[in-house]
Amino acid sequence: MKKLHVLTLAGAMCVAALAGPALAGNDGITKAITPIAKDHPLTELWSGYKWATQPTREMQDDDFANPAGPWYEIGET
């Protein structure tokens, strides 16, 4: 189980690192993000947060209720 968490965290960090430049200037919630790569199959990218339910958004916004918080801190260190 621990290996699964580590792999999930590593995957999320890779996605965040690759998406970082693509997210600059737009948030993907109120305005679509244009992919940087010219050969990207999608013309615009949207955050999943846009379609999340209100309780899910509240949980993600709360630093103490968000289950990803400890993993975020581990990744920071």
N, CA, C, O and CB atoms as a CASP TS submission, in Angstrom:
PFRMAT TS
TARGET T0000
AUTHOR 0000-0000-0000
METHOD Language model
MODEL 1
PARENT N/A
ATOM      1  N   MET     1       0.829  -1.192   0.000  1.00  0.00           N
ATOM      2  CA  MET     1       0.000   0.000   0.000  1.00  0.00           C
ATOM      3  C   MET     1       0.867   1.248   0.000  1.00  0.00           C
ATOM      4  O   MET     1       0.550   2.226  -0.676  1.00  0.00           O
ATOM      5  CB  MET     1      -0.939   0.003   1.205  1.00  0.00           C
ATOM      6  N   LYS     2       1.970   1.219   0.762  1.00  0.00           N
ATOM      7  CA  LYS     2       2.854   2.374   0.839  1.00  0.00           C
ATOM      8  C   LYS     2       3.451   2.676  -0.541  1.00  0.00           C
ATOM      9  O   LYS     2       3.603   3.840  -0.914  1.00  0.00           O
ATOM     10  CB  LYS     2       3.977   2.129   1.876  1.00  0.00           C
ATOM     11  N   LYS     3       3.788   1.626  -1.294  1.00  0.00           N
ATOM     12  CA  LYS     3       4.353   1.829  -2.632  1.00  0.00           C
ATOM     13  C   LYS     3       3.342   2.521  -3.542  1.00  0.00           C
ATOM     14  O   LYS     3       3.709   3.364  -4.361  1.00  0.00           O
ATOM     15  CB  LYS     3       4.788   0.481  -3.248  1.00  0.00           C
ATOM     16  N   LEU     4       2.077   2.164  -3.395  1.00  0.00           N
ATOM     17  CA  LEU     4       1.036   2.789  -4.200  1.00  0.00           C
ATOM     18  C   LEU     4       0.956   4.280  -3.916  1.00  0.00           C
ATOM     19  O   LEU     4       0.820   5.081  -4.840  1.00  0.00           O
ATOM     20  CB  LEU     4      -0.314   2.129  -3.935  1.00  0.00           C
ATOM     21  N   HIS     5       1.038   4.657  -2.645  1.00  0.00           N
ATOM     22  CA  HIS     5       0.994   6.074  -2.271  1.00  0.00           C
ATOM     23  C   HIS     5       2.200   6.827  -2.833  1.00  0.00           C
ATOM     24  O   HIS     5       2.075   7.952  -3.316  1.00  0.00           O
ATOM     25  CB  HIS     5       0.945   6.224  -0.739  1.00  0.00           C
ATOM     26  N   VAL     6       3.352   6.196  -2.762  1.00  0.00           N
ATOM     27  CA  VAL     6       4.569   6.833  -3.281  1.00  0.00           C
ATOM     28  C   VAL     6       4.460   7.003  -4.785  1.00  0.00           C
ATOM     29  O   VAL     6       4.819   8.056  -5.314  1.00  0.00           O
ATOM     30  CB  VAL     6       5.826   6.004  -2.922  1.00  0.00           C
ATOM     31  N   LEU     7       3.974   5.992  -5.481  1.00  0.00           N
ATOM     32  CA  LEU     7       3.814   6.087  -6.934  1.00  0.00           C
ATOM     33  C   LEU     7       2.772   7.130  -7.309  1.00  0.00           C
ATOM     34  O   LEU     7       2.949   7.865  -8.281  1.00  0.00           O
ATOM     35  CB  LEU     7       3.423   4.730  -7.516  1.00  0.00           C
ATOM     36  N   THR     8       1.690   7.198  -6.546  1.00  0.00           N
ATOM     37  CA  THR     8       0.661   8.205  -6.801  1.00  0.00           C
ATOM     38  C   THR     8       1.220   9.601  -6.605  1.00  0.00           C
ATOM     39  O   THR     8       0.976  10.493  -7.418  1.00  0.00           O
ATOM     40  CB  THR     8      -0.547   7.987  -5.886  1.00  0.00           C
ATOM     41  N   LEU     9       1.964   9.791  -5.536  1.00  0.00           N
ATOM     42  CA  LEU     9       2.577  11.089  -5.266  1.00  0.00           C
ATOM     43  C   LEU     9       3.576  11.459  -6.354  1.00  0.00           C
ATOM     44  O   LEU     9       3.601  12.598  -6.822  1.00  0.00           O
ATOM     45  CB  LEU     9       3.267  11.080  -3.901  1.00  0.00           C
ATOM     46  N   ALA    10       4.393  10.501  -6.752  1.00  0.00           N
ATOM     47  CA  ALA    10       5.381  10.762  -7.799  1.00  0.00           C
ATOM     48  C   ALA    10       4.685  11.140  -9.109  1.00  0.00           C
ATOM     49  O   ALA    10       5.122  12.054  -9.808  1.00  0.00           O
ATOM     50  CB  ALA    10       6.288   9.528  -8.010  1.00  0.00           C
ATOM     51  N   GLY    11       3.621  10.447  -9.430  1.00  0.00           N
ATOM     52  CA  GLY    11       2.869  10.765 -10.645  1.00  0.00           C
ATOM     53  C   GLY    11       2.251  12.144 -10.582  1.00  0.00           C
ATOM     54  O   GLY    11       2.282  12.891 -11.560  1.00  0.00           O
ATOM     55  N   ALA    12       1.689  12.485  -9.432  1.00  0.00           N
ATOM     56  CA  ALA    12       1.084  13.807  -9.274  1.00  0.00           C
ATOM     57  C   ALA    12       2.127  14.905  -9.372  1.00  0.00           C
ATOM     58  O   ALA    12       1.866  15.966  -9.940  1.00  0.00           O
ATOM     59  CB  ALA    12       0.353  13.903  -7.940  1.00  0.00           C
ATOM     60  N   MET    13       3.312  14.656  -8.819  1.00  0.00           N
ATOM     61  CA  MET    13       4.376  15.651  -8.898  1.00  0.00           C
ATOM     62  C   MET    13       4.850  15.839 -10.336  1.00  0.00           C
ATOM     63  O   MET    13       5.143  16.959 -10.753  1.00  0.00           O
ATOM     64  CB  MET    13       5.550  15.246  -8.007  1.00  0.00           C
ATOM     65  N   CYS    14       4.927  14.754 -11.091  1.00  0.00           N
ATOM     66  CA  CYS    14       5.328  14.852 -12.496  1.00  0.00           C
ATOM     67  C   CYS    14       4.293  15.645 -13.287  1.00  0.00           C
ATOM     68  O   CYS    14       4.650  16.504 -14.094  1.00  0.00           O
ATOM     69  CB  CYS    14       5.511  13.445 -13.110  1.00  0.00           C
ATOM     70  N   VAL    15       3.034  15.364 -13.062  1.00  0.00           N
ATOM     71  CA  VAL    15       1.974  16.092 -13.760  1.00  0.00           C
ATOM     72  C   VAL    15       2.032  17.569 -13.404  1.00  0.00           C
ATOM     73  O   VAL    15       1.903  18.423 -14.281  1.00  0.00           O
ATOM     74  CB  VAL    15       0.590  15.511 -13.411  1.00  0.00           C
ATOM     75  N   ALA    16       2.224  17.877 -12.129  1.00  0.00           N
ATOM     76  CA  ALA    16       2.300  19.274 -11.702  1.00  0.00           C
ATOM     77  C   ALA    16       3.500  19.975 -12.322  1.00  0.00           C
ATOM     78  O   ALA    16       3.407  21.132 -12.732  1.00  0.00           O
ATOM     79  CB  ALA    16       2.374  19.362 -10.178  1.00  0.00           C
ATOM     80  N   ALA    17       4.617  19.279 -12.391  1.00  0.00           N
ATOM     81  CA  ALA    17       5.820  19.885 -12.973  1.00  0.00           C
ATOM     82  C   ALA    17       5.636  20.154 -14.454  1.00  0.00           C
ATOM     83  O   ALA    17       6.070  21.186 -14.965  1.00  0.00           O
ATOM     84  CB  ALA    17       7.036  18.983 -12.757  1.00  0.00           C
ATOM     85  N   LEU    18       4.991  19.223 -15.143  1.00  0.00           N
ATOM     86  CA  LEU    18       4.776  19.399 -16.577  1.00  0.00           C
ATOM     87  C   LEU    18       3.676  20.408 -16.864  1.00  0.00           C
ATOM     88  O   LEU    18       3.721  21.108 -17.875  1.00  0.00           O
ATOM     89  CB  LEU    18       4.435  18.070 -17.224  1.00  0.00           C
ATOM     90  N   ALA    19       2.690  20.487 -15.982  1.00  0.00           N
ATOM     91  CA  ALA    19       1.568  21.398 -16.204  1.00  0.00           C
ATOM     92  C   ALA    19       1.875  22.813 -15.750  1.00  0.00           C
ATOM     93  O   ALA    19       1.210  23.755 -16.181  1.00  0.00           O
ATOM     94  CB  ALA    19       0.341  20.892 -15.487  1.00  0.00           C
ATOM     95  N   GLY    20       2.873  22.982 -14.886  1.00  0.00           N
ATOM     96  CA  GLY    20       3.205  24.295 -14.355  1.00  0.00           C
ATOM     97  C   GLY    20       3.285  25.386 -15.403  1.00  0.00           C
ATOM     98  O   GLY    20       2.576  26.385 -15.287  1.00  0.00           O
ATOM     99  N   PRO    21       4.136  25.234 -16.441  1.00  0.00           N
ATOM    100  CA  PRO    21       4.217  26.269 -17.461  1.00  0.00           C
ATOM    101  C   PRO    21       2.904  26.442 -18.221  1.00  0.00           C
ATOM    102  O   PRO    21       2.578  27.547 -18.654  1.00  0.00           O
ATOM    103  CB  PRO    21       5.329  25.948 -18.430  1.00  0.00           C
ATOM    104  N   ALA    22       2.157  25.365 -18.382  1.00  0.00           N
ATOM    105  CA  ALA    22       0.896  25.461 -19.117  1.00  0.00           C
ATOM    106  C   ALA    22      -0.152  26.236 -18.327  1.00  0.00           C
ATOM    107  O   ALA    22      -1.071  26.808 -18.914  1.00  0.00           O
ATOM    108  CB  ALA    22       0.371  24.068 -19.451  1.00  0.00           C
ATOM    109  N   LEU    23      -0.022  26.261 -17.000  1.00  0.00           N
ATOM    110  CA  LEU    23      -1.010  26.920 -16.165  1.00  0.00           C
ATOM    111  C   LEU    23      -0.720  28.410 -15.971  1.00  0.00           C
ATOM    112  O   LEU    23      -1.563  29.144 -15.454  1.00  0.00           O
ATOM    113  CB  LEU    23      -1.078  26.234 -14.827  1.00  0.00           C
ATOM    114  N   ALA    24       0.448  28.850 -16.375  1.00  0.00           N
ATOM    115  CA  ALA    24       0.828  30.249 -16.164  1.00  0.00           C
ATOM    116  C   ALA    24      -0.136  31.177 -16.893  1.00  0.00           C
ATOM    117  O   ALA    24      -0.347  31.043 -18.099  1.00  0.00           O
ATOM    118  CB  ALA    24       2.274  30.499 -16.641  1.00  0.00           C
ATOM    119  N   GLY    25      -0.716  32.111 -16.160  1.00  0.00           N
ATOM    120  CA  GLY    25      -1.594  33.117 -16.755  1.00  0.00           C
ATOM    121  C   GLY    25      -3.067  32.765 -16.729  1.00  0.00           C
ATOM    122  O   GLY    25      -3.899  33.670 -16.662  1.00  0.00           O
ATOM    123  N   ASN    26      -3.418  31.523 -16.779  1.00  0.00           N
ATOM    124  CA  ASN    26      -4.817  31.086 -16.730  1.00  0.00           C
ATOM    125  C   ASN    26      -4.962  30.083 -15.599  1.00  0.00           C
ATOM    126  O   ASN    26      -4.003  29.406 -15.228  1.00  0.00           O
ATOM    127  CB  ASN    26      -5.273  30.462 -18.095  1.00  0.00           C
ATOM    128  N   ASP    27      -6.167  29.994 -15.055  1.00  0.00           N
ATOM    129  CA  ASP    27      -6.366  29.060 -13.963  1.00  0.00           C
ATOM    130  C   ASP    27      -7.057  27.763 -14.383  1.00  0.00           C
ATOM    131  O   ASP    27      -7.115  26.821 -13.593  1.00  0.00           O
ATOM    132  CB  ASP    27      -7.161  29.718 -12.890  1.00  0.00           C
ATOM    133  N   GLY    28      -7.572  27.696 -15.587  1.00  0.00           N
ATOM    134  CA  GLY    28      -8.245  26.490 -16.034  1.00  0.00           C
ATOM    135  C   GLY    28      -9.632  26.316 -15.452  1.00  0.00           C
ATOM    136  O   GLY    28     -10.308  25.326 -15.735  1.00  0.00           O
ATOM    137  N   ILE    29     -10.060  27.265 -14.644  1.00  0.00           N
ATOM    138  CA  ILE    29     -11.384  27.195 -14.033  1.00  0.00           C
ATOM    139  C   ILE    29     -12.302  28.227 -14.672  1.00  0.00           C
ATOM    140  O   ILE    29     -13.409  27.897 -15.097  1.00  0.00           O
ATOM    141  CB  ILE    29     -11.298  27.417 -12.507  1.00  0.00           C
ATOM    142  N   THR    30     -11.852  29.461 -14.741  1.00  0.00           N
ATOM    143  CA  THR    30     -12.662  30.519 -15.347  1.00  0.00           C
ATOM    144  C   THR    30     -12.293  30.758 -16.807  1.00  0.00           C
ATOM    145  O   THR    30     -13.083  31.317 -17.569  1.00  0.00           O
ATOM    146  CB  THR    30     -12.507  31.810 -14.561  1.00  0.00           C
ATOM    147  N   LYS    31     -11.101  30.338 -17.192  1.00  0.00           N
ATOM    148  CA  LYS    31     -10.646  30.503 -18.569  1.00  0.00           C
ATOM    149  C   LYS    31      -9.813  29.287 -18.948  1.00  0.00           C
ATOM    150  O   LYS    31      -8.983  28.826 -18.165  1.00  0.00           O
ATOM    151  CB  LYS    31      -9.827  31.821 -18.744  1.00  0.00           C
ATOM    152  N   ALA    32     -10.035  28.778 -20.139  1.00  0.00           N
ATOM    153  CA  ALA    32      -9.317  27.591 -20.585  1.00  0.00           C
ATOM    154  C   ALA    32      -7.824  27.873 -20.714  1.00  0.00           C
ATOM    155  O   ALA    32      -7.405  29.002 -20.971  1.00  0.00           O
ATOM    156  CB  ALA    32      -9.879  27.100 -21.920  1.00  0.00           C
ATOM    157  N   ILE    33      -7.040  26.830 -20.532  1.00  0.00           N
ATOM    158  CA  ILE    33      -5.597  26.900 -20.701  1.00  0.00           C
ATOM    159  C   ILE    33      -5.281  26.401 -22.106  1.00  0.00           C
ATOM    160  O   ILE    33      -5.781  25.356 -22.522  1.00  0.00           O
ATOM    161  CB  ILE    33      -4.841  26.059 -19.606  1.00  0.00           C
ATOM    162  N   THR    34      -4.473  27.126 -22.820  1.00  0.00           N
ATOM    163  CA  THR    34      -4.050  26.701 -24.153  1.00  0.00           C
ATOM    164  C   THR    34      -2.784  25.873 -24.001  1.00  0.00           C
ATOM    165  O   THR    34      -1.814  26.342 -23.405  1.00  0.00           O
ATOM    166  CB  THR    34      -3.814  27.929 -25.101  1.00  0.00           C
ATOM    167  N   PRO    35      -2.771  24.647 -24.527  1.00  0.00           N
ATOM    168  CA  PRO    35      -1.564  23.822 -24.420  1.00  0.00           C
ATOM    169  C   PRO    35      -0.372  24.499 -25.094  1.00  0.00           C
ATOM    170  O   PRO    35      -0.526  25.173 -26.112  1.00  0.00           O
ATOM    171  CB  PRO    35      -1.804  22.438 -25.043  1.00  0.00           C
ATOM    172  N   ILE    36       0.805  24.315 -24.523  1.00  0.00           N
ATOM    173  CA  ILE    36       2.016  24.905 -25.077  1.00  0.00           C
ATOM    174  C   ILE    36       2.456  24.152 -26.331  1.00  0.00           C
ATOM    175  O   ILE    36       2.852  24.764 -27.323  1.00  0.00           O
ATOM    176  CB  ILE    36       3.140  24.905 -24.032  1.00  0.00           C
ATOM    177  N   ALA    37       2.386  22.829 -26.281  1.00  0.00           N
ATOM    178  CA  ALA    37       2.831  22.013 -27.415  1.00  0.00           C
ATOM    179  C   ALA    37       1.887  22.194 -28.603  1.00  0.00           C
ATOM    180  O   ALA    37       0.669  22.073 -28.472  1.00  0.00           O
ATOM    181  CB  ALA    37       2.910  20.521 -27.015  1.00  0.00           C
ATOM    182  N   LYS    38       2.460  22.478 -29.734  1.00  0.00           N
ATOM    183  CA  LYS    38       1.658  22.705 -30.949  1.00  0.00           C
ATOM    184  C   LYS    38       0.947  21.427 -31.413  1.00  0.00           C
ATOM    185  O   LYS    38      -0.116  21.496 -32.029  1.00  0.00           O
ATOM    186  CB  LYS    38       2.553  23.239 -32.080  1.00  0.00           C
ATOM    187  N   ASP    39       1.535  20.266 -31.116  1.00  0.00           N
ATOM    188  CA  ASP    39       0.939  19.003 -31.557  1.00  0.00           C
ATOM    189  C   ASP    39       0.054  18.353 -30.495  1.00  0.00           C
ATOM    190  O   ASP    39      -0.293  17.178 -30.609  1.00  0.00           O
ATOM    191  CB  ASP    39       2.027  18.040 -31.957  1.00  0.00           C
ATOM    192  N   HIS    40      -0.314  19.124 -29.454  1.00  0.00           N
ATOM    193  CA  HIS    40      -1.181  18.596 -28.391  1.00  0.00           C
ATOM    194  C   HIS    40      -2.540  18.270 -28.993  1.00  0.00           C
ATOM    195  O   HIS    40      -3.068  19.062 -29.774  1.00  0.00           O
ATOM    196  CB  HIS    40      -1.326  19.618 -27.210  1.00  0.00           C
ATOM    197  N   PRO    41      -3.125  17.110 -28.645  1.00  0.00           N
ATOM    198  CA  PRO    41      -4.403  16.709 -29.247  1.00  0.00           C
ATOM    199  C   PRO    41      -5.603  17.565 -28.833  1.00  0.00           C
ATOM    200  O   PRO    41      -6.627  17.557 -29.517  1.00  0.00           O
ATOM    201  CB  PRO    41      -4.685  15.290 -28.895  1.00  0.00           C
ATOM    202  N   LEU    42      -5.492  18.295 -27.737  1.00  0.00           N
ATOM    203  CA  LEU    42      -6.598  19.134 -27.283  1.00  0.00           C
ATOM    204  C   LEU    42      -6.296  20.597 -27.574  1.00  0.00           C
ATOM    205  O   LEU    42      -5.142  21.023 -27.522  1.00  0.00           O
ATOM    206  CB  LEU    42      -6.860  18.928 -25.776  1.00  0.00           C
ATOM    207  N   THR    43      -7.324  21.354 -27.877  1.00  0.00           N
ATOM    208  CA  THR    43      -7.134  22.774 -28.159  1.00  0.00           C
ATOM    209  C   THR    43      -7.202  23.621 -26.896  1.00  0.00           C
ATOM    210  O   THR    43      -6.699  24.744 -26.875  1.00  0.00           O
ATOM    211  CB  THR    43      -8.173  23.251 -29.153  1.00  0.00           C
ATOM    212  N   GLU    44      -7.820  23.092 -25.841  1.00  0.00           N
ATOM    213  CA  GLU    44      -7.889  23.795 -24.570  1.00  0.00           C
ATOM    214  C   GLU    44      -7.935  22.792 -23.425  1.00  0.00           C
ATOM    215  O   GLU    44      -8.411  21.668 -23.581  1.00  0.00           O
ATOM    216  CB  GLU    44      -9.115  24.723 -24.527  1.00  0.00           C
ATOM    217  N   LEU    45      -7.429  23.223 -22.267  1.00  0.00           N
ATOM    218  CA  LEU    45      -7.386  22.374 -21.082  1.00  0.00           C
ATOM    219  C   LEU    45      -8.174  23.042 -19.960  1.00  0.00           C
ATOM    220  O   LEU    45      -8.134  24.262 -19.802  1.00  0.00           O
ATOM    221  CB  LEU    45      -5.919  22.102 -20.641  1.00  0.00           C
ATOM    222  N   TRP    46      -8.894  22.227 -19.182  1.00  0.00           N
ATOM    223  CA  TRP    46      -9.690  22.731 -18.068  1.00  0.00           C
ATOM    224  C   TRP    46      -9.344  21.958 -16.816  1.00  0.00           C
ATOM    225  O   TRP    46      -9.067  20.761 -16.885  1.00  0.00           O
ATOM    226  CB  TRP    46     -11.198  22.629 -18.368  1.00  0.00           C
ATOM    227  N   SER    47      -9.355  22.619 -15.676  1.00  0.00           N
ATOM    228  CA  SER    47      -9.111  21.984 -14.391  1.00  0.00           C
ATOM    229  C   SER    47     -10.335  21.165 -13.990  1.00  0.00           C
ATOM    230  O   SER    47     -11.470  21.558 -14.259  1.00  0.00           O
ATOM    231  CB  SER    47      -8.777  23.039 -13.310  1.00  0.00           C
ATOM    232  N   GLY    48     -10.097  20.031 -13.350  1.00  0.00           N
ATOM    233  CA  GLY    48     -11.196  19.230 -12.830  1.00  0.00           C
ATOM    234  C   GLY    48     -11.954  19.948 -11.728  1.00  0.00           C
ATOM    235  O   GLY    48     -13.105  19.621 -11.438  1.00  0.00           O
ATOM    236  N   TYR    49     -11.303  20.930 -11.116  1.00  0.00           N
ATOM    237  CA  TYR    49     -11.925  21.736 -10.066  1.00  0.00           C
ATOM    238  C   TYR    49     -13.170  22.444 -10.595  1.00  0.00           C
ATOM    239  O   TYR    49     -14.120  22.690  -9.853  1.00  0.00           O
ATOM    240  CB  TYR    49     -10.924  22.766  -9.510  1.00  0.00           C
ATOM    241  N   LYS    50     -13.152  22.762 -11.875  1.00  0.00           N
ATOM    242  CA  LYS    50     -14.298  23.456 -12.490  1.00  0.00           C
ATOM    243  C   LYS    50     -15.588  22.639 -12.345  1.00  0.00           C
ATOM    244  O   LYS    50     -16.660  23.204 -12.131  1.00  0.00           O
ATOM    245  CB  LYS    50     -14.018  23.732 -13.984  1.00  0.00           C
ATOM    246  N   TRP    51     -15.483  21.331 -12.461  1.00  0.00           N
ATOM    247  CA  TRP    51     -16.673  20.474 -12.429  1.00  0.00           C
ATOM    248  C   TRP    51     -16.877  19.789 -11.083  1.00  0.00           C
ATOM    249  O   TRP    51     -17.815  19.007 -10.928  1.00  0.00           O
ATOM    250  CB  TRP    51     -16.580  19.428 -13.512  1.00  0.00           C
ATOM    251  N   ALA    52     -16.022  20.066 -10.115  1.00  0.00           N
ATOM    252  CA  ALA    52     -16.156  19.448  -8.796  1.00  0.00           C
ATOM    253  C   ALA    52     -17.398  19.987  -8.079  1.00  0.00           C
ATOM    254  O   ALA    52     -17.805  21.131  -8.285  1.00  0.00           O
ATOM    255  CB  ALA    52     -14.887  19.703  -7.945  1.00  0.00           C
ATOM    256  N   THR    53     -17.976  19.152  -7.249  1.00  0.00           N
ATOM    257  CA  THR    53     -19.130  19.591  -6.459  1.00  0.00           C
ATOM    258  C   THR    53     -18.659  20.567  -5.378  1.00  0.00           C
ATOM    259  O   THR    53     -17.472  20.612  -5.055  1.00  0.00           O
ATOM    260  CB  THR    53     -19.867  18.370  -5.818  1.00  0.00           C
ATOM    261  N   GLN    54     -19.566  21.325  -4.835  1.00  0.00           N
ATOM    262  CA  GLN    54     -19.216  22.308  -3.809  1.00  0.00           C
ATOM    263  C   GLN    54     -18.562  21.658  -2.585  1.00  0.00           C
ATOM    264  O   GLN    54     -17.568  22.187  -2.088  1.00  0.00           O
ATOM    265  CB  GLN    54     -20.459  23.076  -3.381  1.00  0.00           C
ATOM    266  N   PRO    55     -19.086  20.522  -2.077  1.00  0.00           N
ATOM    267  CA  PRO    55     -18.410  19.895  -0.929  1.00  0.00           C
ATOM    268  C   PRO    55     -16.973  19.461  -1.255  1.00  0.00           C
ATOM    269  O   PRO    55     -16.089  19.560  -0.403  1.00  0.00           O
ATOM    270  CB  PRO    55     -19.212  18.682  -0.455  1.00  0.00           C
ATOM    271  N   THR    56     -16.741  18.989  -2.468  1.00  0.00           N
ATOM    272  CA  THR    56     -15.399  18.587  -2.870  1.00  0.00           C
ATOM    273  C   THR    56     -14.477  19.798  -2.938  1.00  0.00           C
ATOM    274  O   THR    56     -13.333  19.734  -2.489  1.00  0.00           O
ATOM    275  CB  THR    56     -15.435  17.866  -4.223  1.00  0.00           C
ATOM    276  N   ARG    57     -14.969  20.897  -3.498  1.00  0.00           N
ATOM    277  CA  ARG    57     -14.164  22.127  -3.563  1.00  0.00           C
ATOM    278  C   ARG    57     -13.815  22.625  -2.161  1.00  0.00           C
ATOM    279  O   ARG    57     -12.684  23.040  -1.911  1.00  0.00           O
ATOM    280  CB  ARG    57     -14.920  23.227  -4.341  1.00  0.00           C
ATOM    281  N   GLU    58     -14.783  22.584  -1.254  1.00  0.00           N
ATOM    282  CA  GLU    58     -14.544  23.042   0.109  1.00  0.00           C
ATOM    283  C   GLU    58     -13.490  22.182   0.791  1.00  0.00           C
ATOM    284  O   GLU    58     -12.626  22.697   1.502  1.00  0.00           O
ATOM    285  CB  GLU    58     -15.844  23.025   0.917  1.00  0.00           C
ATOM    286  N   MET    59     -13.561  20.862   0.575  1.00  0.00           N
ATOM    287  CA  MET    59     -12.585  19.952   1.160  1.00  0.00           C
ATOM    288  C   MET    59     -11.197  20.225   0.582  1.00  0.00           C
ATOM    289  O   MET    59     -10.216  20.227   1.326  1.00  0.00           O
ATOM    290  CB  MET    59     -12.995  18.486   0.912  1.00  0.00           C
ATOM    291  N   GLN    60     -11.097  20.451  -0.714  1.00  0.00           N
ATOM    292  CA  GLN    60      -9.799  20.717  -1.333  1.00  0.00           C
ATOM    293  C   GLN    60      -9.229  22.061  -0.896  1.00  0.00           C
ATOM    294  O   GLN    60      -8.012  22.213  -0.785  1.00  0.00           O
ATOM    295  CB  GLN    60      -9.923  20.678  -2.849  1.00  0.00           C
ATOM    296  N   ASP    61     -10.087  23.019  -0.651  1.00  0.00           N
ATOM    297  CA  ASP    61      -9.634  24.350  -0.252  1.00  0.00           C
ATOM    298  C   ASP    61      -9.207  24.420   1.211  1.00  0.00           C
ATOM    299  O   ASP    61      -8.459  25.318   1.598  1.00  0.00           O
ATOM    300  CB  ASP    61     -10.727  25.356  -0.503  1.00  0.00           C
ATOM    301  N   ASP    62      -9.678  23.477   2.025  1.00  0.00           N
ATOM    302  CA  ASP    62      -9.371  23.463   3.456  1.00  0.00           C
ATOM    303  C   ASP    62      -8.066  22.692   3.682  1.00  0.00           C
ATOM    304  O   ASP    62      -7.998  21.490   3.423  1.00  0.00           O
ATOM    305  CB  ASP    62     -10.543  22.825   4.274  1.00  0.00           C
ATOM    306  N   ASP    63      -7.041  23.384   4.161  1.00  0.00           N
ATOM    307  CA  ASP    63      -5.738  22.752   4.361  1.00  0.00           C
ATOM    308  C   ASP    63      -5.778  21.592   5.345  1.00  0.00           C
ATOM    309  O   ASP    63      -4.949  20.687   5.258  1.00  0.00           O
ATOM    310  CB  ASP    63      -4.749  23.772   4.837  1.00  0.00           C
ATOM    311  N   PHE    64      -6.728  21.601   6.282  1.00  0.00           N
ATOM    312  CA  PHE    64      -6.784  20.549   7.280  1.00  0.00           C
ATOM    313  C   PHE    64      -7.689  19.391   6.859  1.00  0.00           C
ATOM    314  O   PHE    64      -7.456  18.256   7.273  1.00  0.00           O
ATOM    315  CB  PHE    64      -7.259  21.117   8.591  1.00  0.00           C
ATOM    316  N   ALA    65      -8.705  19.648   6.056  1.00  0.00           N
ATOM    317  CA  ALA    65      -9.633  18.597   5.641  1.00  0.00           C
ATOM    318  C   ALA    65      -9.169  17.880   4.376  1.00  0.00           C
ATOM    319  O   ALA    65      -9.616  16.766   4.101  1.00  0.00           O
ATOM    320  CB  ALA    65     -11.014  19.184   5.418  1.00  0.00           C
ATOM    321  N   ASN    66      -8.295  18.492   3.617  1.00  0.00           N
ATOM    322  CA  ASN    66      -7.841  17.909   2.360  1.00  0.00           C
ATOM    323  C   ASN    66      -6.915  16.728   2.640  1.00  0.00           C
ATOM    324  O   ASN    66      -5.864  16.900   3.258  1.00  0.00           O
ATOM    325  CB  ASN    66      -7.124  18.969   1.494  1.00  0.00           C
ATOM    326  N   PRO    67      -7.299  15.519   2.187  1.00  0.00           N
ATOM    327  CA  PRO    67      -6.463  14.346   2.453  1.00  0.00           C
ATOM    328  C   PRO    67      -5.124  14.390   1.715  1.00  0.00           C
ATOM    329  O   PRO    67      -4.231  13.604   2.031  1.00  0.00           O
ATOM    330  CB  PRO    67      -7.210  13.090   2.066  1.00  0.00           C
ATOM    331  N   ALA    68      -4.965  15.275   0.756  1.00  0.00           N
ATOM    332  CA  ALA    68      -3.692  15.390   0.034  1.00  0.00           C
ATOM    333  C   ALA    68      -2.682  16.241   0.792  1.00  0.00           C
ATOM    334  O   ALA    68      -1.510  16.283   0.417  1.00  0.00           O
ATOM    335  CB  ALA    68      -3.923  15.983  -1.351  1.00  0.00           C
ATOM    336  N   GLY    69      -3.117  16.925   1.861  1.00  0.00           N
ATOM    337  CA  GLY    69      -2.245  17.822   2.611  1.00  0.00           C
ATOM    338  C   GLY    69      -0.933  17.195   3.062  1.00  0.00           C
ATOM    339  O   GLY    69       0.131  17.755   2.797  1.00  0.00           O
ATOM    340  N   PRO    70      -0.978  16.038   3.741  1.00  0.00           N
ATOM    341  CA  PRO    70       0.284  15.428   4.179  1.00  0.00           C
ATOM    342  C   PRO    70       1.199  15.068   3.007  1.00  0.00           C
ATOM    343  O   PRO    70       2.419  15.197   3.108  1.00  0.00           O
ATOM    344  CB  PRO    70      -0.004  14.180   5.001  1.00  0.00           C
ATOM    345  N   TRP    71       0.620  14.624   1.913  1.00  0.00           N
ATOM    346  CA  TRP    71       1.435  14.277   0.744  1.00  0.00           C
ATOM    347  C   TRP    71       2.055  15.513   0.124  1.00  0.00           C
ATOM    348  O   TRP    71       3.181  15.469  -0.372  1.00  0.00           O
ATOM    349  CB  TRP    71       0.596  13.540  -0.297  1.00  0.00           C
ATOM    350  N   TYR    72       1.323  16.611   0.151  1.00  0.00           N
ATOM    351  CA  TYR    72       1.860  17.862  -0.354  1.00  0.00           C
ATOM    352  C   TYR    72       3.072  18.299   0.472  1.00  0.00           C
ATOM    353  O   TYR    72       4.083  18.738  -0.074  1.00  0.00           O
ATOM    354  CB  TYR    72       0.779  18.952  -0.340  1.00  0.00           C
ATOM    355  N   GLU    73       2.954  18.172   1.791  1.00  0.00           N
ATOM    356  CA  GLU    73       4.042  18.544   2.682  1.00  0.00           C
ATOM    357  C   GLU    73       5.253  17.643   2.486  1.00  0.00           C
ATOM    358  O   GLU    73       6.390  18.114   2.517  1.00  0.00           O
ATOM    359  CB  GLU    73       3.579  18.489   4.129  1.00  0.00           C
ATOM    360  N   ILE    74       5.017  16.359   2.285  1.00  0.00           N
ATOM    361  CA  ILE    74       6.123  15.422   2.028  1.00  0.00           C
ATOM    362  C   ILE    74       6.824  15.808   0.725  1.00  0.00           C
ATOM    363  O   ILE    74       8.053  15.793   0.649  1.00  0.00           O
ATOM    364  CB  ILE    74       5.603  13.947   1.956  1.00  0.00           C
ATOM    365  N   GLY    75       6.051  16.147  -0.284  1.00  0.00           N
ATOM    366  CA  GLY    75       6.631  16.556  -1.567  1.00  0.00           C
ATOM    367  C   GLY    75       7.418  17.841  -1.456  1.00  0.00           C
ATOM    368  O   GLY    75       8.438  18.009  -2.123  1.00  0.00           O
ATOM    369  N   GLU    76       6.945  18.764  -0.606  1.00  0.00           N
ATOM    370  CA  GLU    76       7.657  20.024  -0.403  1.00  0.00           C
ATOM    371  C   GLU    76       9.036  19.795   0.190  1.00  0.00           C
ATOM    372  O   GLU    76      10.010  20.434  -0.207  1.00  0.00           O
ATOM    373  CB  GLU    76       6.853  20.947   0.499  1.00  0.00           C
ATOM    374  N   THR    77       9.109  18.869   1.154  1.00  0.00           N
ATOM    375  CA  THR    77      10.394  18.606   1.805  1.00  0.00           C
ATOM    376  C   THR    77      11.263  17.770   0.910  1.00  0.00           C
ATOM    377  O   THR    77      12.390  17.438   1.277  1.00  0.00           O
ATOM    378  CB  THR    77      10.200  17.909   3.153  1.00  0.00           C
TER
END
